[in-house]
Amino acid sequence: MFYNSINNKLDIKKFLDIFFSSIPKNKTLFFPFKFIKIKKNKIFFLKKLNYSNFAFEISKIFIDNIDDENLFNIITNSYKNFNHNEVLKIKNISNNNYYLDLNKGPTLTFKDIAMIPLGKLLNLFSKKIDKNFLIFCATSGDTGSSANNSFKNFEKIKNFTFYPFNMISNIQKKQMTTINKKNIYNISILGNFDVSQFLIKKIFENIKNNKKNFLISVNSINWFRIIMQVVYYCYCSLKEYTYKKINFIIPSGNFGNALSAFIAKKLGFPIDKIITCTNDNFYLDNFIKNNCFSNLNIKKTISPSIDISIPSNLIRLVNFCKINNKNMNNINKNFFSDKIYNKYIINSIDYFYNKFNEIYDPHTITSLSSLFKTNNFNNNIVVSTSYPIKFIFSIKKFLPNIKINLNIKKLFFLKEKYKIFSQNFSIIINFIKKKCNV
Ligand SMILES: *Cc1c(COP(=O)(O)O)cnc(C)c1O
């Protein structure tokens, strides 16, 4: 497959080029501006495959220059340690509505589905390229725990995870800090998530690629992560497909997950609408409903992973439509959106507990309540992006009723490893340079 720069459609690249140019200071993003629809008989063939084989077939569409055997091994080994050997689980809610649990990975987030194969792919490259791979990741919780876990066994990858001190949940923190490995550094910043992100931008300006080190970004614009997310939308659309196309309702932050569903649709899978759900930070909702780029300040809510001002992947969709001379109508044909304010998030968690005796996390609840509000009560899949156990600080009163899995219980007996830093950049950069021999 070929990819075009979203700023210049004549700038054409293949997978490996964009994979290795994915550092944040390189401003341009890439996107395939042309999709070839998969033929009906191929879809029949795919429908019979198990998840790993399916993932291999789909990712091959996007990835060249990695030989089949390596790619296949990376994918199958990635999904071996998922809970009960299920990569995902689809449950029927009612009529033709379903609930998709993507959080079966070791750190209990959908991010594992892409981050684990990403770690293995980086490890493969790090053996061929004689350099250390340096990863800097800012997290409000889930990305950091998934990245630390995915990269922990690869000695040529050094991973620095920045998180806001005392502003992530205790369990998310323990998931990151109890990984006791030499190549994993947890950097706790006295400041909010934006400060962490700002510091990382400065680090990228300060440390350059050189003979010894190669900088890689694994945040939500990472194209390989998006590919591995496209896979589960393709897979689920076939699983529950009878004769009508299916809609996906997705809690959305940086728009990586929802964009992945759109790509799955472009490949010809039976998907109708992609419904994005946001909270009080509703830039995306304004954009999809009114075609307006609003300027909003971030509000803190109990669903921190979708507290995003401008979704970083949205520009990919916008430029795809522009360059293909399709206007907003095209976006409206494919996307719906909803916003659920913080107070309704809180009420909805109560409501679903009282009515169905189920506790949902404050992100998943946005898509679930959106489903119950809609008139289009058929053929929807509600996408769950996390588990409530990670957010007990905001839903404390349910604590006695929340299921705690064994892996989480174990965390409380392990030693934590992290370093607290003020916002003083020179101290941080000196620490990093010392650890990387830059
Ligand atoms: C990362 C994350 C999201 C947002 O996903 P995007 O791909 O950035 O839209 C939603 N919910 C949870 C729990 C997350 O961790």
The ligand as a MOL file (V3000), in Angstrom:
LIG
                    3D

  0  0  0     0  0            999 V3000
M  V30 BEGIN CTAB
M  V30 COUNTS 15 15 0 0 0
M  V30 BEGIN ATOM
M  V30 1 C -6.9670 5.8950 24.8370 0
M  V30 2 C -8.3250 5.7960 25.3660 0
M  V30 3 C -9.4390 6.3330 24.6860 0
M  V30 4 C -9.3220 7.1820 23.4480 0
M  V30 5 O -8.9190 6.5030 22.3140 0
M  V30 6 P -8.5310 7.3390 20.9910 0
M  V30 7 O -8.0350 6.3470 20.0450 0
M  V30 8 O -7.4570 8.3050 21.4210 0
M  V30 9 O -9.7580 8.0630 20.5290 0
M  V30 10 C -10.7060 6.1180 25.2090 0
M  V30 11 N -10.8800 5.4600 26.3630 0
M  V30 12 C -9.8390 4.9450 27.0660 0
M  V30 13 C -10.1050 4.2600 28.3510 0
M  V30 14 C -8.5330 5.1070 26.6030 0
M  V30 15 O -7.5060 4.6210 27.3180 0
M  V30 END ATOM
M  V30 BEGIN BOND
M  V30 1 1 1 2
M  V30 2 1 2 3
M  V30 3 2 2 14
M  V30 4 1 3 4
M  V30 5 2 3 10
M  V30 6 1 4 5
M  V30 7 1 5 6
M  V30 8 2 6 7
M  V30 9 1 6 8
M  V30 10 1 6 9
M  V30 11 1 10 11
M  V30 12 2 11 12
M  V30 13 1 12 13
M  V30 14 1 12 14
M  V30 15 1 14 15
M  V30 END BOND
M  V30 END CTAB
M  END
